[in-house]
Each structure stands twice: as C-alpha cells, then as structure tokens.
Amino acid sequence: MSAVKPVPPSTPKPSIEKKSLSESLKAYLDRRAIIMLFLGFVAGIPILLIFSSLSLWLREAGIDRSVVTMFSWAALGYAFKFIWAPLIDAVPLPVLTKMLGRRRSWILVSQLLIITAICIMAGVNPANEGSLFLMAVGAVLLGFSSATQDIVIDAYRIELAPPSLQAVLSAMYVTGYRIGMIVAGAGALYLADYFGSTEALYSYEAWRNTYWIMAGVMGIGVITTLVIHEPVSKQVLVERETSDYTRLVLVFAISVIGFVMVFANAGAVLPEVEGVFTGFLLEVVRMAVSLAAAIGLGYGLVKANLVAPEFARVTWVEPIADFFRRYGKKALLLLALIGLYRISDIVAGVISNVFYQDMQFSKVDIANAVKLVGVVMAIGGGFLGGLLAQKMRIMRAMMVGAVLACVTNLLFILLTYHPGSLPYMYLAVILDNLAAGLASAVFIAFLSALTSIRFTAVQYSIFSSLMTLLPKVIGGYSGSIVDSTSYPFFFLFTFALGIPILALIYYVDKHIIIGDNDDYDSDSNDGMNNGDADKGLDLTKANPNLTQTKEPPRASE
C-alpha cells in the first residue's frame, strides 16, 4: 500500500511542445532507452519457444495440427497475469529484495524460472507416446514465468522515465523484443536445421540442443538484471509482517488450485461437440466458470480472515477502483479497446508458421523471410511507431496502427493463390510485420499513459492481459477454423475482426483524454480549431488528468 500526498486540481493542460525530428531521434540514445533494449530482448526469447518454434518442432514430430495450435494456450499466462501481478507489487522476496530492490529481484527470479522451463521442454521428445503432458507442463511453466517477467519489466519501464519518454522506451522495448524473437525464431530454426532435424527426417536431439542453447541465451537477461539500477520509487510503501505476505500468497495459491480443479472437472461435465464455434463457446463457459470459482474461493478465504481484508482490498481491489475513479463509466470503453485492439494480427499470427508450411515453404524459407526479414521490418515499424507517438496525439497514432494491422492480413489471401512464391511471401511478411511493429509501439505507449504510477505492475498487467486474452483463446481454434473452412476465409475473417476497432478508436478519441500526449488544447499544428480546444477543456473537467486524480509524480527527465 502506498501513501501519496494529495495534489490539488490543476489548470487545464498547456499545449505540448512539439519535438523536432533530431530531438526525437536523439531520445533513442538515452541510457534508459538502452536498458529497455536489453530487457526487451530477454522478454522476446520465451514467446516463440511456446508459439512458432514449438509448433514446428511438434509438427516435425508428427503431432496433429489441431493439437499443435492448442499448445498456444500454454501462453494464456500472459492473458491472466493480472491475477498474480498484485503479489509482485505487494510481496517482497526474502533476501533478494534487500539486495537488488523490488523490481530487479522479481525480474531475476522470473528469469531463473524461464531457464528451468526451457530445460524441461528440452528434456522431452514429443514423438514418444505419453510425452506431451510433460511438454505441456514445461510450456505452461514457461508461459507463467515469462508472463511474470513481463509484468515486472513493464512496471520497471513505466517507473523508469516520465510519460514524455514512454513512447521511446516502448519502441526500444519492442526493438529488443523483436531481436529476441529473431534469436528464438529464426535462430532456433537455423539451429534445428543445422543439428539435422527436417520435416522429412525428424531429430529429437537437434531440437533438444536448440532449446538448451536458448536457455543459455537467457543468461544475458540475468547479467542485465544484475547490472542495471533499480528505479527510484515515488511511493511510500507500508512494511507488513512476513505472516501477512505468507497468507496473501496462500490465498492466491488456493484460488489457483480451485481454478485448475474446476477447469479440469468441467471438461468431463460439459458435452462434447464437433462444431468449431460451438466448441469455442463451451470453452469460454468453462473458463468463465473456473474463474468465477477461483474468485469466489478467494473471496471466501478473505471473509474467513485467512488474510486481512484491508490488505486484500489494497492488493487486488484498489488498483481496479483507481482506474474507474479516474475515467468513470468511460473506463469500460477503454477496456473494450484494450481487449480488441490487437485481435486481428494476434489471431492470424498463431497459425502463421503452419500456414507457411502448408504453402510449400521450407523451414529455411520461413526462417529467412518470417524470422529474420520480418522481424527486422517489425523493428523498423517499432521505431516508426515511436516517432509517430512523439509527433502526434496518441489516439491518432493508434488509428494508423489499427488500420495497417487489419488491412495487411488481406495480403495472406493473395499468397494462398501463389503457394511457394517467395516474392509474394516477402511482400506479405514485410508489410505485415511493419504494421505490427508500428501498432505495438503506439499501443504500449497508450497503455503506459493509462497506468497509474501507484499501481504500475497491477494496472499495466491488467491492460496487457486484456490485450491478449480473447485473441489467444480464438487463436487456439485457428487450426480447427482452417480445417473447417479455408485459409482465404480465415484471413478474411481476421481482417473483418479489425473493422469494429476503428469505430471504437474514433469514439474513444472524441470522448476521453489519454495522458499527456492526447492534448486537445494544442495549436493548429495538430489540426485542431478553437472548437476542438473548447472541447478539450470540457473533456478535461469531465475526465480529470493524472495530476487531478492525485497521481504521485512520475520519474523526471
């Protein structure tokens, strides 16, 4: 819990000083930006070891496509990380927190868990009967630990610099993330091919050695965590007894066990269906019932005083209440936008590697185009997104990213009519990844602007979890959707998913002010007339900015 001195309501925000191009570019050399480059790199390693690289490994081992895509659910930890993010904000780690600080200690522990999970997966040959369960355990642990790492790195980034620098830090984070994806994506495929595993001649030893090397690469993250500095906190933290923290963790652990038990048993109770859409709806019901059971169990434990109700409220309820106090009923619009903004490209991305294989491209073709050139283009898109977010209002940049993200999915339909054509493949990959990189950078800056510095880890994890929850659930059925229809229908479907998002962005832009970069009081340089400025004043009164909601100061320049 933090104690913050109230700040009286301020006058409406002054116009934001527009940066020159040279000033915008110079910001990328800031020491804090370089830190985020390295942290982004280690955050980008695990994700493809769950998604695309693992999917190719399982396919070469002879696993069915529908089972392969379901392994993407191992990354649902990213979607539910908001549940345990409050523990990261509230619970210090014995010894490590005093040695390294609150953020660095949690980053280090999560990185050690990531290395452990990768080693578990490396020790499993999926071609052996009955081995998929242990592989799933390793994948779930990897998803959980990498999601935990993301929680702390995101909090570290927001606490490291003021809002004016968040777009740059976001772009550098995305750049490092994409470089990590090159290593875990193209690098893993090159290594597996080098060690002798092909689609025609599967070799478990090749993939085992590849994953061992990926575990070694994560050592870079451990070194980075040990040499960077802990951000200076503006919060006054209330120290609690060790027993309070123990009870809080116990409530969380019991609730998780309840979730797992209900989820497992619900599968036996719910009817088996063959339709893809019906099966999806039943899985949504199964997930909702399991979550409700876990929340109800946790609530009952708090009522039974297993943990102090006030401590539980501050940990889990207050971060959410703060967000709704700041934005009122319009908070629901923001949550809808967060949950749907990336749905078009995330759903399409789950099946991308399997798609390229079905389009008659070799593993080396995929590595060259998708995991190398594509990621380089995503890095370029991230830099463009960072510049865009510095030069224009954040919601206008969001609109540009959303349009590009859904339209570029149509290029994959074109590729289905030219299977095996490298020019068409590179055209689709380059434009799609450029759009995805730009959209990611501006979206991270948008989420950072929404986050209260008092509840950094919790609120940002809620936002980023919402971003991935629905897309990843739908993405788990992408293989079944293609099997039931066709690739052209699937990519047209992902394009259509992005259309309503444009209207949602437009509505949010007209009714809500987002952070310091969403400045309706700016001059004609941003294309606003006096009427727009008056609207900005009214919106500021209706939706107080961060200072007016008693936000503590963030890091300064």
C-alpha positions, 0 to 999 in steps of 0.5 A, a space after each residue: 500500500 502506498 501513501 501519496 500526498 494529495 495534489 490539488 486540481 490543476 489548470 487545464 493542460 498547456 499545449 505540448 511542445 512539439 519535438 523536432 525530428 533530431 530531438 526525437 531521434 536523439 531520445 533513442 540514445 538515452 541510457 534508459 532507452 538502452 536498458 529497455 533494449 536489453 530487457 526487451 530482448 530477454 522478454 522476446 526469447 520465451 514467446 516463440 519457444 511456446 508459439 512458432 518454434 514449438 509448433 514446428 518442432 511438434 509438427 516435425 514430430 508428427 503431432 496433429 495440427 489441431 493439437 499443435 495450435 492448442 499448445 498456444 494456450 500454454 501462453 494464456 499466462 500472459 492473458 491472466 497475469 493480472 491475477 498474480 501481478 498484485 503479489 509482485 507489487 505487494 510481496 517482497 522476496 526474502 533476501 533478494 529484495 534487500 539486495 537488488 530492490 523490488 523490481 530487479 529481484 522479481 525480474 531475476 527470479 522470473 528469469 531463473 524460472 524461464 531457464 528451468 522451463 526451457 530445460 524441461 521442454 528440452 528434456 522431452 521428445 514429443 514423438 514418444 507416446 505419453 510425452 506431451 503432458 510433460 511438454 505441456 507442463 514445461 510450456 505452461 511453466 514457461 508461459 507463467 514465468 515469462 508472463 511474470 517477467 513481463 509484468 515486472 519489466 513493464 512496471 520497471 519501464 513505466 517507473 523508469 522515465 516520465 510519460 514524455 519518454 514512454 513512447 521511446 522506451 516502448 519502441 526500444 522495448 519492442 526493438 529488443 523484443 523483436 531481436 529476441 524473437 529473431 534469436 528464438 525464431 529464426 535462430 532456433 530454426 537455423 539451429 534445428 536445421 543445422 543439428 539435422 532435424 527436417 520435416 522429412 527426417 525428424 531429430 529429437 536431439 537437434 531440437 533438444 540442443 536448440 532449446 538448451 542453447 536458448 536457455 543459455 541465451 537467457 543468461 544475458 537477461 540475468 547479467 542485465 538484471 544484475 547490472 542495471 539500477 533499480 528505479 527510484 520509487 515515488 511511493 511510500 510503501 507500508 512494511 507488513 509482517 512476513 505472516 501477512 505476505 505468507 497468507 496473501 500468497 496462500 490465498 492466491 495459491 488456493 484460488 489457483 488450485 480451485 481454478 485448475 480443479 474446476 477447469 479440469 472437472 468441467 471438461 468431463 461435465 460439459 458435452 462434447 461437440 464437433 462444431 468449431 464455434 460451438 466448441 469455442 463457446 463451451 470453452 469460454 463457459 468453462 473458463 468463465 466458470 473456473 474463474 468465477 470459482 477461483 474468485 469466489 474461493 478467494 473471496 471466501 478465504 478473505 471473509 474467513 480472515 485467512 488474510 486481512 481484508 484491508 490488505 486484500 482490498 489494497 492488493 487486488 481491489 484498489 488498483 481496479 477502483 483507481 482506474 474507474 475513479 479516474 475515467 468513470 463509466 468511460 473506463 469500460 470503453 477503454 477496456 473494450 479497446 484494450 481487449 480488441 485492439 490487437 485481435 486481428 494480427 494476434 489471431 492470424 499470427 498463431 497459425 502463421 508458421 503452419 500456414 507457411 508450411 502448408 504453402 510449400 515453404 521450407 523451414 529455411 524459407 520461413 526462417 529467412 523471410 518470417 524470422 529474420 526479414 520480418 522481424 527486422 521490418 517489425 523493428 523498423 515499424 517499432 521505431 516508426 511507431 515511436 516517432 509517430 507517438 512523439 509527433 502526434 496525439 496518441 489516439 491518432 497514432 493508434 488509428 494508423 496502427 489499427 488500420 495497417 494491422 487489419 488491412 495487411 492480413 488481406 495480403 495472406 489471401 493473395 499468397 494462398 493463390 501463389 503457394 511457394 512464391 517467395 516474392 509474394 511471401 516477402 511482400 506479405 511478411 514485410 508489410 505485415 510485420 511493419 504494421 505490427 511493429 508500428 501498432 505495438 509501439 503506439 499501443 504500449 505507449 497508450 497503455 503506459 499513459 493509462 497506468 497509474 504510477 501507484 499501481 504500475 505492475 497491477 494496472 499495466 498487467 491488467 491492460 496487457 492481459 486484456 490485450 491478449 486474452 480473447 485473441 489467444 483463446 480464438 487463436 487456439 481454434 485457428 487450426 480447427 477454423 482452417 480445417 473447417 473452412 479455408 485459409 482465404 476465409 480465415 484471413 478474411 475473417 481476421 481482417 473483418 475482426 479489425 473493422 469494429 476497432 476503428 469505430 471504437 478508436 474514433 469514439 474513444 478519441 472524441 470522448 476521453 483524454 489519454 495522458 499527456 500526449 492526447 492534448 486537445 488544447 494544442 495549436 493548429 499544428 495538430 489540426 485542431 480549431 478553437 472548437 476542438 480546444 473548447 472541447 478539450 477543456 470540457 473533456 478535461 473537467 469531465 475526465 480529470 488528468 493524472 495530476 487531478 486524480 492525485 497521481 504521485 509524480 512520475 520519474 523526471 527527465 
